[in-house]
Amino acid sequence: MKSLGIIPARFESSRFPGKPLVKIGGKTMIQRVYEQCQKASSLADVIVATDDIRIFDHVNSFGGKVKMTASHHPTGTDRIAEVALSMEDFDLIVNIQGDEPFIHPQQIDTVIDIFEKNKKAEIVTGVKVIDNQADIFNPNVVKCVFGKNGKALLFSRSPIPYLRNEKKENWSISNFYKHIGMYAFRRSTLLKITKLAISRLEELESLEQLRWLENGIEIYTTELPFDSFGIDTPEDLQKAEDFLKKSD
């Protein structure tokens, strides 16, 4: 199977305008994401999908591949689907977050490997055991519960499962998995799900993957060996700089 990594990148952002072009340790965030993705052995190619000429020109300037997309897309999934529509040579499309400059290549390889093991898989995403009790109750940390076969049962911003017989201060972090927001799709599945209407649970939780589950599309999970590190606000930049210094 031939896999394509697509990085959706918008300039406009309510919390952090221009985020893809901010510099971390002398390189822009989008360049760091792109270069990390190139290290993944499972990807045949990597491309940035953007609706902004500033991002387009910058990716070209460092030798990256980039495509302009329409500006009306409500989600990154819709943006990558526009690019995937013309990429008929690829079997798998991987949606890689453009605000995770330290994404580990092994995360990508681990997710794609599930398709080699499971020929029925249509969508695969990552999970990781929560290692901070505060994250259990943080609505910005999406939780996931899944079956013994790895199929996701539910995603929620609320703590799931609910430990009925334990006081919340005693809830063990080992019972909770957080969702790592990278998806790999069969190309045909990606093009199908973007035609689905917004669903009830998706509206309630503001989580697009619930639309897919509500429509009977299975999402397989795999436990990832590395955590994700997203840059959501300008305040996160210092954390990124500190992380970079520690890793040097």
N, C-alpha and C positions, 0 to 999 in steps of 0.2 A: 504494500500500500504506500502511496505517495502522499506525504503530508506537507501542508503549507501553514506557516505561522503568520497570522495577521494581527497587527497591533493597531486598534482603533485609537485615534488621537484627535481630540478637539481642543481648540484654543480657548473657546468660551467655557467658563465654569463659574458657577455662582460662588463657590467657596475659594477657588484659586484660579483666577483667569491667567492664561498663558502658561499653565503648569508644564506642558511638555517641553517648553524651551528654557525652563529655569536650569541653572547650572549647579551641579553637585560635584565637587572636586574637579572643577575645570571642564567637565563635559555636561551637555544637556541631558535631562532625564530621558528623553526619547532616544538619544544615541546610546545611553547605557542599556536601556531595555533591548534595543535592537541588537547590540553587540552580544548581550547575554544569550539572546535567542539563537544567534548564529552558532553558538557553541553546542547547541542541542543536536546530537547525532541523528535524531529521528526526523528532523525537519529537512526537507529537500530545498526549501526556500523560505524567506522571510520578507514581508512587505508591510509598510505602514499605510493605513487607510485614514485619510484626513479630509476635512472640508475647508481647510485654511491654507492659503498660499504661503504664509510665513513658515508653517510646519513643512509644507511640501518642499519649499526651497531649501530649508535647513537639512532635511533628510537627503536631498540630492547633493548638498554640499559636502557631506561626509561619506558619500558613495553608497548610501542606502537606496533600497527600492521603495517607491511610494506611489500611491494612486489617489487622485482626487475623487471624492464622493459627493453626493448631494448633502445639503446642509440640514434637511428636514428630519433626519433619522432620530427617533426617540431613544434608541439604545445603541450600545456598541455592537450588539448582535446584529441589528439591522444594517449597521454600517459595513460590517465584514461580509454580510450576505451579498451586498451590492458588488463587492469585489469578487467574491466566490462565484458569482453568477457567470463570469467570463473565464473562470479558471477550471475548465473542464478536464484538464490533465491531472487534477488532484483528487484523491479519494477522501482525504481527511482534511478538515479545516480546524485550526486551533486558534481560539480567541484568547489573546494574551494581553493582560492589562497594561496599559501604557504608563501607569503611574507606579510601577514596581521596578525600580532601577536595579535591584539586586536579585531579581528572580534567578533561581538556580537552574541551570540547564537540565539537571536530573529530574526536576519537577516535571518538565515538559516530556522528557523521555518516559517517565513512569506512567504518566497519563496515557500517552500514545500506545504504550506496550499492552494496555488492557485490550485494545482492538485486536492484537495478535492472538491473545489468549481467549477472547470471547467474540466469536463471529456474529453474535446477535446484538452486540452493543451498538447503540446509535449515538448516545451522548455519554461522555465520561468527564468527571470532574474530580477534584482533590478534596480531601479532608485531613484534619490533623487533630490529635488530642489537645484539648485546651490545657494550657500550662499556667494560667493565671485565673484565680477564682473570680476576680472582678469581671473578666470577659464573659463569664456565664450570664451575668445580668446586664451586660452592655448590649443595647439594641443594634449598635453598629457592627457587632460581631455576630454574623449569621451562624446559627447552629444547624446541625444536620443529624438526623437519625436514619439508619439504614439497616437492611436485613442481612441475614447470614450470607446471602449470595452477593452482597455488595450493592444491591439496588437501593437507591434513596427512597425512603418512605415519606419524609417531610423535611422541609427547610423552614426555619422560623427565626425571627429576631428575639423571640421569647426563649427562656431556658427550656429546652427539650432534651431528654425526658424530664418530667416533673417528679422529683423524688418525694413522694407523698409522706413517707414515714420518717423523714429526716428534717431537722431544722435547717433552714437555708444556710446558716453559718457553718453547718457541718457537711454541706454538699461536697462530695469528692470530685475534683476536676477530672479524674480518670473516667467518669461516666459521661463526659460531654466531648463532642467533636465540633470543631468549627469548620466552616466551609472555606476552602481556598478557591477564590473566584476565577479560576481558569477553566475553560471548557474546550473539549475536543469533540467535533461533530463529524459524522459522515456528511459529506457535502450535500447529498440528497436530503438528509434530515434537516440540515441548517436551512436550506431553501424552503422546506415545508413549514417549519415552525414560525418563520417570520410572516407567514400568511394567516396565522391564527389570531383571532380576536383576543384582546386583553381579557383576562379571566377575573373572577370574583376574588379568589385568594391572592392573586397577584396585586390587585388594587389594594386589598387590605394590608398586606405586608410590604408592598413595594418591592417584590422579588419576582423577576420575570421567569425564573425557573419553575415557579409554581404553575404558570400557564401551561408549561409543557407536561408537567405531571397531571394536571387536571384534564388534559386532553389524551391521557393514556400513553404518553411517550416516556419510556423508561430512561432513567438517568443512573448510570453506574458510578460508584465512587471507588477511589483508591486512596489508601493512606499515604501521604507524602512524607518524605524524610526531612524536609526543610519547611520552615514557616515562611509566610509571605510578609512583605514589608511595604505597605502602600503609603504614598505621599498624598494626603487628602487636603492639608492646609499648609499655609506658609510656615506655621510653627513646626511642622514635621521635618522641615528642611534641616534644622539643627540636628535632629535625631539621625538623619541620613548622613550628614557630615561626620558625626560621631561614629556611626557604624563603619563608614569608609575608613576612618583612621584606625579603628580596631582591627580591620581586616587586612590592612597593609602590612 
